[in-house]
Amino acid sequence: MKILVTGTAGFIGFHLVKKLINKGHEVIGIDNINNYYSTDLKYDRLKECGVYKEYFKTNRAIQSLTWPSYHFLKLDIVDTERIMDLFKDQKFDLVIHLAAQAGVRYSMENPQSYIQSNIVGFFNVLEACRHFKVKRLFYASSSSIYGLSDKALLSISDMVDHPVSLYAATKKSNELMAHSYSHLYDIQTVGLRFFTVYGPWGRPDMAPFLFVDAILKQKPIQVFNQGNLQRDFTYIEDIVESINTMVSSDLNQNYNIFNLGNNSPIILMDFIKYLENELGIIAKKKMVGMQPGDVLSTWADTTELIKAIGYKPKTNIKEGVREFVHWYKEYYKVDN
């Protein structure tokens, strides 16, 4: 198939492109390469896929030097005219929309960027799918939409009407928008509620990256809520393999929501111990309170995903941490 993947300089998008290309698909990737976190990391992800910064040209797609079936275009999803032109020119069979302004805490500092990227940008993608007859749209949602749930195990049938961050509210909005377009225009939409994705090439604003960086520099790590948090850490390879499987599967419904998690939450302090063991360094810990917008626990009920595609994560936390730490040391040229 010819597949558009948005956000391909991002963490999940980068890994997904490699997976789809290796499965024989033709992929067009777009990203605005914003500076929410290091653009060097984003450009290095693109370089890993054979797309080099020095070849960037305005309004022109760059062919990967590694995979002839992969082209990248620097493009912002809020640019309505260029998005429409792209869909008109390329005639995509499938769209996987991962581009978004990420981060729960940052949404309190710069809310405007979330409305633009996550609401206006998503609307542009939906409209382009409608006008140019794209019949399948996958898009990134988030476990954060469950908000302050009283339940430990979070199911797609749970109420999600009480988000505690603007980021979560925009993701809930995406699901509602997708529902209306699915109903009105016969577009099959698949919302992917990601649960704490981690692994090589991960985001520098997330706990695994922040912790490893601080531990190696012998700086204290901030342990939120005194360490009394649970996260369903999900390894990146399990995430992209599940999306790849869905791409080639027949889903019975037009409107779909799935939890993509490990179905095995880890206490934050235990996660830190795994990092300490892998690094051979005891972290200096600064215990702090609960942060605004955070939730106590995320634990994915993946029952519906298992029914649909037989999804079973294969990477345990110890293996995943080992792979992440190995990549980090190699990428940042850490000797110890």
C-alpha positions as CSV (number, residue, x, y, z in Angstrom):
1,M,0.0,0.0,0.0
2,K,0.9,3.7,-0.3
3,I,0.8,4.9,3.3
4,L,1.1,8.4,4.8
5,V,2.7,8.5,8.2
6,T,2.7,11.9,10.0
7,G,5.2,12.6,12.7
8,T,8.0,10.5,11.2
9,A,10.8,12.5,12.9
10,G,9.2,11.5,16.2
11,F,9.8,8.5,18.3
12,I,7.0,6.1,17.3
13,G,6.8,7.4,13.7
14,F,10.5,6.8,13.2
15,H,10.2,3.1,14.3
16,L,7.0,2.6,12.4
17,V,8.4,3.8,9.1
18,K,11.2,1.2,9.3
19,K,8.6,-1.5,10.1
20,L,6.3,-0.6,7.2
21,I,9.1,-0.3,4.7
22,N,10.5,-3.7,5.6
23,K,7.0,-5.1,5.1
24,G,7.0,-3.9,1.5
25,H,4.8,-0.8,1.8
26,E,5.5,2.6,0.1
27,V,5.7,5.3,2.7
28,I,5.5,9.1,2.6
29,G,6.5,10.6,5.9
30,I,5.9,14.2,7.0
31,D,7.0,16.2,10.1
32,N,7.4,19.8,11.0
33,I,10.5,19.1,13.1
34,N,9.5,21.6,15.8
35,N,11.7,22.4,18.7
36,Y,9.6,21.0,21.6
37,Y,12.7,18.8,22.2
38,S,16.1,18.5,20.5
39,T,15.8,18.8,16.7
40,D,19.2,17.1,16.5
41,L,17.6,13.9,17.7
42,K,14.8,14.3,15.2
43,Y,17.2,14.9,12.3
44,D,19.3,11.9,13.5
45,R,16.2,9.7,13.4
46,L,15.6,10.8,9.8
47,K,19.3,10.2,9.0
48,E,18.9,6.7,10.3
49,C,16.2,6.2,7.7
50,G,18.4,7.6,4.9
51,V,17.0,11.1,4.9
52,Y,19.6,13.8,5.3
53,K,19.1,17.4,6.5
54,E,21.4,18.9,3.9
55,Y,19.1,17.6,1.1
56,F,15.9,19.4,2.5
57,K,14.2,21.6,-0.1
58,T,11.1,23.6,0.5
59,N,7.9,21.9,-0.8
60,R,9.8,18.9,-2.2
61,A,9.8,15.4,-0.9
62,I,13.2,13.8,-0.3
63,Q,13.8,10.2,-1.3
64,S,15.5,8.0,1.3
65,L,19.0,7.0,0.3
66,T,18.4,3.7,2.2
67,W,14.9,2.8,1.0
68,P,13.7,4.0,-2.4
69,S,10.2,3.4,-1.3
70,Y,10.4,6.0,1.5
71,H,10.0,9.7,0.9
72,F,10.1,12.5,3.5
73,L,8.6,15.9,3.3
74,K,9.0,18.7,5.9
75,L,5.4,19.8,6.4
76,D,3.2,21.0,9.2
77,I,-0.2,19.4,9.5
78,V,-1.7,22.9,10.3
79,D,-0.8,24.0,6.8
80,T,-4.2,23.3,5.3
81,E,-3.4,24.1,1.6
82,R,-0.2,21.9,1.5
83,I,-1.9,19.0,3.3
84,M,-4.7,19.0,0.8
85,D,-2.2,19.2,-2.1
86,L,-0.3,16.3,-0.7
87,F,-3.4,14.1,-0.5
88,K,-4.5,15.1,-3.9
89,D,-1.1,14.3,-5.5
90,Q,-0.3,11.1,-3.7
91,K,-3.7,9.3,-3.4
92,F,-2.9,7.4,-0.2
93,D,-4.4,4.0,0.5
94,L,-4.0,4.5,4.3
95,V,-3.0,7.2,6.7
96,I,-1.3,6.7,10.1
97,H,-1.5,10.0,11.9
98,L,1.1,10.3,14.8
99,A,2.0,14.0,14.5
100,A,0.9,15.9,17.6
101,Q,2.1,18.3,20.2
102,A,3.1,15.9,22.9
103,G,3.6,16.2,26.7
104,V,1.2,16.6,29.6
105,R,3.1,19.2,31.6
106,Y,4.1,21.4,28.6
107,S,0.4,21.8,27.8
108,M,0.1,24.1,30.8
109,E,2.9,26.3,29.5
110,N,2.0,26.5,25.9
111,P,-1.7,25.5,25.4
112,Q,-2.0,27.3,22.0
113,S,0.4,24.8,20.4
114,Y,-1.9,21.9,21.5
115,I,-5.0,23.5,20.0
116,Q,-3.2,24.2,16.7
117,S,-1.4,20.8,16.2
118,N,-3.8,18.4,18.0
119,I,-7.1,20.0,17.0
120,V,-6.6,22.0,13.9
121,G,-4.0,19.7,12.5
122,F,-6.1,16.6,13.1
123,F,-9.1,18.3,11.5
124,N,-7.0,19.0,8.4
125,V,-6.1,15.3,8.2
126,L,-9.7,14.2,8.6
127,E,-10.8,16.7,5.9
128,A,-8.1,15.5,3.5
129,C,-9.2,11.8,4.1
130,R,-12.8,12.8,3.4
131,H,-12.1,14.8,0.2
132,F,-9.6,12.3,-1.3
133,K,-11.4,9.1,-0.4
134,V,-8.9,7.6,2.1
135,K,-10.9,4.8,3.7
136,R,-8.7,3.9,6.7
137,L,-7.2,6.3,9.2
138,F,-5.1,5.3,12.2
139,Y,-4.4,8.0,14.7
140,A,-2.5,8.4,18.1
141,S,-4.6,8.9,21.2
142,S,-3.3,8.5,24.7
143,S,-3.7,6.7,28.0
144,S,-3.9,10.2,29.6
145,I,-7.5,10.5,28.5
146,Y,-8.5,8.2,31.3
147,G,-7.8,11.0,33.7
148,L,-8.2,10.4,37.5
149,S,-9.9,7.0,37.1
150,D,-10.8,5.1,40.2
151,K,-10.1,1.8,38.3
152,A,-6.7,0.1,38.2
153,L,-7.2,-1.7,34.9
154,L,-8.2,0.8,32.2
155,S,-10.6,-0.5,29.6
156,I,-11.8,1.2,26.3
157,S,-15.3,0.9,27.6
158,D,-14.5,3.2,30.6
159,M,-15.8,6.7,30.7
160,V,-13.2,9.3,29.7
161,D,-15.0,12.5,30.3
162,H,-12.7,14.0,32.9
163,P,-9.3,14.7,31.4
164,V,-6.9,16.4,33.8
165,S,-4.7,18.1,31.2
166,L,-5.3,20.0,28.0
167,Y,-3.2,17.4,26.2
168,A,-5.6,14.7,27.3
169,A,-8.5,16.9,26.4
170,T,-7.2,17.3,22.8
171,K,-6.8,13.5,22.5
172,K,-10.3,12.9,23.7
173,S,-11.4,15.5,21.1
174,N,-9.6,13.6,18.4
175,E,-11.6,10.5,19.3
176,L,-14.9,12.4,19.1
177,M,-13.9,14.0,15.8
178,A,-12.9,10.7,14.4
179,H,-16.3,9.2,15.4
180,S,-18.2,11.9,13.6
181,Y,-16.1,11.5,10.4
182,S,-16.4,7.7,10.6
183,H,-20.1,7.9,10.8
184,L,-20.7,10.7,8.3
185,Y,-18.2,9.8,5.6
186,D,-17.7,6.0,5.9
187,I,-14.0,6.3,7.0
188,Q,-12.7,3.5,9.1
189,T,-10.9,5.2,12.0
190,V,-8.7,3.4,14.5
191,G,-7.7,5.3,17.7
192,L,-4.5,4.1,19.4
193,R,-4.3,4.8,23.1
194,F,-0.6,4.5,23.8
195,F,0.6,3.6,27.3
196,T,4.0,5.0,28.3
197,V,6.0,4.0,25.2
198,Y,9.8,3.7,25.7
199,G,12.9,2.3,24.0
200,P,15.8,3.3,21.7
201,W,15.5,6.7,20.1
202,G,12.9,7.7,22.8
203,R,11.7,11.2,23.7
204,P,14.1,13.2,25.9
205,D,11.1,14.7,27.9
206,M,10.0,11.2,29.2
207,A,11.0,9.6,32.4
208,P,13.4,6.8,31.0
209,F,15.4,9.4,29.1
210,L,15.4,12.0,31.9
211,F,16.4,9.4,34.5
212,V,19.3,7.8,32.6
213,D,20.6,11.2,31.7
214,A,20.6,12.4,35.3
215,I,22.0,9.2,36.8
216,L,24.9,9.2,34.4
217,K,25.6,12.8,35.2
218,Q,25.3,12.0,39.0
219,K,22.4,14.5,39.2
220,P,19.3,13.9,41.4
221,I,16.3,12.5,39.6
222,Q,12.8,13.9,40.4
223,V,10.6,11.1,41.7
224,F,7.1,12.3,41.5
225,N,4.5,11.5,44.2
226,Q,7.2,10.0,46.3
227,G,7.5,7.2,43.8
228,N,3.9,6.0,44.4
229,L,3.1,5.9,40.7
230,Q,2.4,3.0,38.3
231,R,3.1,3.1,34.6
232,D,2.3,0.5,32.0
233,F,5.7,0.8,30.3
234,T,5.4,-0.5,26.7
235,Y,8.4,-1.3,24.6
236,I,8.5,0.5,21.2
237,E,8.9,-2.7,19.1
238,D,5.7,-4.1,20.6
239,I,3.9,-0.9,19.7
240,V,5.0,-0.8,16.1
241,E,4.4,-4.5,15.5
242,S,0.9,-4.2,16.8
243,I,0.2,-1.2,14.4
244,N,1.7,-3.2,11.5
245,T,-0.5,-6.1,12.3
246,M,-3.6,-3.9,12.4
247,V,-2.7,-2.4,9.1
248,S,-2.8,-5.8,7.4
249,S,-5.9,-7.0,9.4
250,D,-9.6,-6.7,8.7
251,L,-11.2,-4.8,11.6
252,N,-14.9,-5.4,11.8
253,Q,-16.1,-2.0,12.9
254,N,-15.8,1.4,11.2
255,Y,-15.0,3.2,14.5
256,N,-12.3,1.5,16.6
257,I,-10.4,2.4,19.8
258,F,-7.7,0.2,21.2
259,N,-5.4,0.3,24.2
260,L,-1.8,-0.3,23.3
261,G,0.0,-1.2,26.5
262,N,2.0,-3.9,28.1
263,N,-0.8,-5.0,30.4
264,S,1.7,-5.2,33.2
265,P,2.2,-1.9,35.2
266,I,5.5,-1.2,36.9
267,I,5.9,0.8,40.1
268,L,8.0,3.8,39.4
269,M,10.6,2.9,42.1
270,D,10.9,-0.6,40.6
271,F,11.5,1.0,37.2
272,I,14.3,3.1,38.7
273,K,15.9,0.0,40.1
274,Y,16.0,-1.6,36.7
275,L,17.8,1.4,35.4
276,E,20.2,1.4,38.3
277,N,21.0,-2.2,37.8
278,E,21.6,-1.8,34.1
279,L,23.8,1.3,34.6
280,G,25.5,0.0,37.7
281,I,24.9,3.3,39.5
282,I,22.6,4.1,42.4
283,A,20.4,7.2,41.5
284,K,20.3,10.2,43.7
285,K,16.6,10.7,44.3
286,K,14.7,13.9,45.0
287,M,11.2,12.9,46.3
288,V,8.6,15.4,45.1
289,G,4.8,15.7,45.2
290,M,2.3,14.8,42.5
291,Q,2.5,17.0,39.5
292,P,-0.6,18.8,38.0
293,G,-2.0,16.8,35.1
294,D,-0.4,13.6,36.2
295,V,-2.3,10.4,37.0
296,L,-1.5,7.8,39.7
297,S,-1.7,4.7,37.6
298,T,-1.9,3.5,34.0
299,W,-2.7,-0.1,33.3
300,A,-4.0,-1.1,29.9
301,D,-6.7,-3.6,29.5
302,T,-5.8,-5.0,26.0
303,T,-8.6,-7.5,25.8
304,E,-10.1,-5.9,22.7
305,L,-6.8,-5.6,20.9
306,I,-6.1,-9.3,21.6
307,K,-9.5,-10.2,20.1
308,A,-8.8,-8.1,17.0
309,I,-5.2,-9.1,16.2
310,G,-4.0,-11.5,18.8
311,Y,-1.7,-8.9,20.3
312,K,0.7,-10.0,22.9
313,P,3.7,-7.8,23.9
314,K,6.9,-9.8,23.8
315,T,9.4,-7.5,25.6
316,N,9.6,-7.6,29.4
317,I,10.7,-4.6,31.3
318,K,14.2,-5.9,32.0
319,E,15.0,-6.5,28.3
320,G,13.4,-3.2,27.3
321,V,15.5,-1.2,29.8
322,R,18.6,-3.0,28.7
323,E,18.0,-2.1,25.0
324,F,17.2,1.5,25.9
325,V,20.3,2.0,28.0
326,H,22.5,0.3,25.4
327,W,21.2,2.7,22.7
328,Y,21.6,5.7,25.0
329,K,25.2,4.9,25.8
330,E,26.0,4.3,22.1
331,Y,24.2,7.4,20.8
332,Y,25.7,9.8,23.4
333,K,29.1,8.0,23.4
334,V,29.0,7.1,27.1
335,D,32.0,5.0,28.1
336,N,30.9,3.3,31.3
